[in-house]
Structure formats: C-alpha cells, structure tokens
Amino acid sequence: LLFFSGSMEPAFHRGDLLFLTNRIEDPIRVGEIVVFRIEGREIPIVHRVLKIHEKQNGDIKFLTKGDNNAVDDRGLYKRGQHWLEKKDVVGRARGFVPYIGIVTILMNDYPKFKYAVLFLLGLFVLVHRE
Amino acid sequence: LRKNVEDFTGPRERSDLGFVTFDITADILNGKNGLQTFIFDWNVKQLFLYLSAEYSTKNNALNQVILWDKIMLRGENPRLFLKDMKSKYFFFDDGNGLKGNRNVTLTLSWNVVPNAGILPLITGSGHVSVPFPDTYETTKSY
C-alpha cells in the first residue's frame, strides 16, 4: 500500500511502501496503525487508533487520527458516523520500506519509465540465470 | 476531577468526561534479549509515544483511550520528565462508566518507527491506577 498524503508524517511520507496483515483475529488496540475504508469511498486511509470501546462479545467501535493532524478523524467519516468498526478495517500496518513506492507512482504516470523498469528487470533476471 | 457534559464531537448523549493531570518520568530503552540498550539504534527513525488509559465498564468490557502522545525523533534525548500535564485528547467514556471506577490504568507505550522494517508497539514497564470519584464535579475548574 502506498502513501499519498502527509497525515502520518514524520513517520511516513509520500511514496513509502507499507506492509500490511489482515488477520481478523488480531485485536484492535490503541496505538496501532490501521488501514480502513470509509463506506462509499474508494481510497483507504492509514491512521493510528486513538480510542476503542469493545464489548464482551468482541464487537468493537474505535476512533482514529493521523499523527500529523490536529484533530481526530470524525470529520472524515460518513455523515452521522462517529466510530469505525471491524468491518471497515482493510489491514494492519506491520512494516514499511521508504520511498520505494515512488517507483510505482512514476511507472503509472510515465509508461515509458514502466517499460524501462521492466526491461531492466528482464535483463537482471537473464544475467543472474548464468 | 470529572464532569458530566454533552460530548460535542460525538453522539448526542450524556457521557462521562474524565479529567486527568499527570506526571511522567521515563527512560525509554530497548529491552530486546533481556538487555537494556539505547533505543535510538541505527534503524530507529522515531518513537511515537502515547499515554493510554485502560478500563472496564458495564457497557464495554474493554476501553482504551489515548490521553496524550508525543513524537520523539532520533537525536532527541529518550527521557521524559513531565509535570502537571493535562490530557491532549478528551477523555470521554462511551456511557457513564468513569464515575466511581477504581480501576482505570494509565500506561506509557511507544511505536518504534524504523528507517525500514517492522513497526513494533512496545509497552513500558510500570503503570499507574487512577481511581475516579463517585460524584461529578459541578464547578467549572478545569
């Protein structure tokens, strides 16, 4: 997953590549960085869990906030929605690699660059086959 | 200190709002392999520190609320010596579960952000119990 905005700086920047897991059994706890989608919106958001209220049966509602944002994400949620639920979670951030994503962004924007990368990768594979 | 006010950022019901003032004295160390080493090693870019309150209520078996957080960059001294801090975020309960709650535990934790690699969440050793009073504070003193 690639970062597009600066709401989690200085930890993550545009172009950083994030590694996610999505094990449903993993409990959601404060401090964790989760990837979630707001109903009706395509682009997922990667923010930190700020508050959780979990019932005995495992039903959980939680609130998120970007590290670099002054306020929590309630303003981003759907109108009338005050909390996120397990079903909104797409993944949990477990690790990342910086700036690698910029290569993918460039490949998308400049097809010639994509062919060059693929060509170089092809060469690399051939040479290593020796 | 605790007040019962309308939560103006959430649903329109009366929920308990807690006010906590705290001091933090901490030395952040890397406790890997049982040894204590300097936390900002070659692959640690920053620490996201947060003070969280954890408690149980009639409504919810588990509640966790981050009261305060701080980003510490590599190069800063990994010690905290803070006094008389007020919580950064409103400590609203999902209901009225703070009143008379004797078992609200405050813990300091941190997310290690590497230059590249895994993002672990570490919980510091040492936590504090904050008992909330049985009555609401009606005077505006916060």
Chai-1 contact restraints between the chains, C-beta under 6 A:
chainA,res_idxA,chainB,res_idxB,connection_type,confidence,min_distance_angstrom,max_distance_angstrom,comment,restraint_id
A,A11,B,V113,contact,1.0,0.0,6.0,A-B,restraint_1
A,V30,B,S52,contact,1.0,0.0,6.0,A-B,restraint_2
A,V30,B,Q64,contact,1.0,0.0,6.0,A-B,restraint_3
A,V30,B,I66,contact,1.0,0.0,6.0,A-B,restraint_4
A,G31,B,Y50,contact,1.0,0.0,6.0,A-B,restraint_5
A,G31,B,S109,contact,1.0,0.0,6.0,A-B,restraint_6
A,G31,B,N111,contact,1.0,0.0,6.0,A-B,restraint_7
A,G31,B,L121,contact,1.0,0.0,6.0,A-B,restraint_8
A,L50,B,I66,contact,1.0,0.0,6.0,A-B,restraint_9
A,K51,B,V65,contact,1.0,0.0,6.0,A-B,restraint_10
A,I52,B,Q64,contact,1.0,0.0,6.0,A-B,restraint_11
A,H53,B,N60,contact,1.0,0.0,6.0,A-B,restraint_12
A,H53,B,N63,contact,1.0,0.0,6.0,A-B,restraint_13
A,H53,B,D94,contact,1.0,0.0,6.0,A-B,restraint_14
A,E54,B,N60,contact,1.0,0.0,6.0,A-B,restraint_15
A,E54,B,L62,contact,1.0,0.0,6.0,A-B,restraint_16
A,K55,B,N60,contact,1.0,0.0,6.0,A-B,restraint_17
A,K55,B,A61,contact,1.0,0.0,6.0,A-B,restraint_18
A,Q56,B,A61,contact,1.0,0.0,6.0,A-B,restraint_19
A,R74,B,T9,contact,1.0,0.0,6.0,A-B,restraint_20
A,H82,B,G10,contact,1.0,0.0,6.0,A-B,restraint_21
A,H82,B,P11,contact,1.0,0.0,6.0,A-B,restraint_22
A,A93,B,L119,contact,1.0,0.0,6.0,A-B,restraint_23
A,G95,B,G117,contact,1.0,0.0,6.0,A-B,restraint_24
A,G95,B,I118,contact,1.0,0.0,6.0,A-B,restraint_25
A,G95,B,L119,contact,1.0,0.0,6.0,A-B,restraint_26
A,V97,B,A116,contact,1.0,0.0,6.0,A-B,restraint_27
A,P98,B,A116,contact,1.0,0.0,6.0,A-B,restraint_28
